């Protein structure tokens, strides 16, 4: 039988551009087993950043076009799960 390696930390990375109308729901529906939620703000011009922070997420800023794969490597050690 294959042994599972215990995860010490589960992080969810959410790219966001002008998502103030939906980001709260996305964040609040993430299971409590997740250690950290990081919203990558992609130069939003609406209230995405404040709504994400109010929902409990950490917000980082990516001023250029967001490429999730690049962010995964930049903010390592994050293990991508697609």
N, C-alpha and C positions, 0 to 999 in steps of 0.2 A: 504494500500500500504506500502511496506517495505521501510524504509529509509536507504539510503546508508551512511556509515560513511566516512567522507572525509579523504583521506590519506594525511598525512603531508609530507611524504617522501617515494619515491619508490626507492629501491636499487636493482640492478641486480648483482648477484653473479655468476661469470663464472669460473669454474675449468679449468685449462689449463696445458697441458704437451706437450712441443714441438709443439706449434701451431703458430709459427711465420708466416706461409704462409696463415693463415685464420683469426687470431685474430683481425686484423685491420678491416676486412669486418664485422665481428660479432659486434664489438663495434660501428662502424659508422652506422650500420643499426638499432641500438636501438633507440626508439622514444625519442624525446627531453623532454617528460614528466617525464622521469626517472631522479631522483635527483643525483644518484651516481652509477657508474659502478665499481665493485670491481673484479679484476682478481685474482684468487687464483693460484699462480704459484706453480706447484707440482714438483719442482726440475728439471725444464726444462734445457736442455743443449744447446739449440739454442738461438735465439734472441727474444723469446717470451716476456720477461720482457720489453725490450726497445720498441718493437713495440706496446705493450699494453699501456705503458706510453705515447708514442708519439700520440696515438689515443685518449688520454684523460682519461684513466682509472687509478684508484688507484690500485696498485699492492701490495698484501701481499704474504708472502712466507709460504708454507706448505711443509717442507722437507720430510715428510713421505707420505705414500700412502694416497691420498685424499679421504675422505669420506664426500660427500656434507652435509649429515644430521648432522654430528659432527660440521662442519664449521658453519652451521646455528645457532646452539646453542652457539657455541664459540663466535660468533660475534653478539649476540643478542643485542638489540631487533630487530631482523629481523624476519618477518613473512614469512614462506615458502609458496610458491604457486606452486604446482606441477600440 
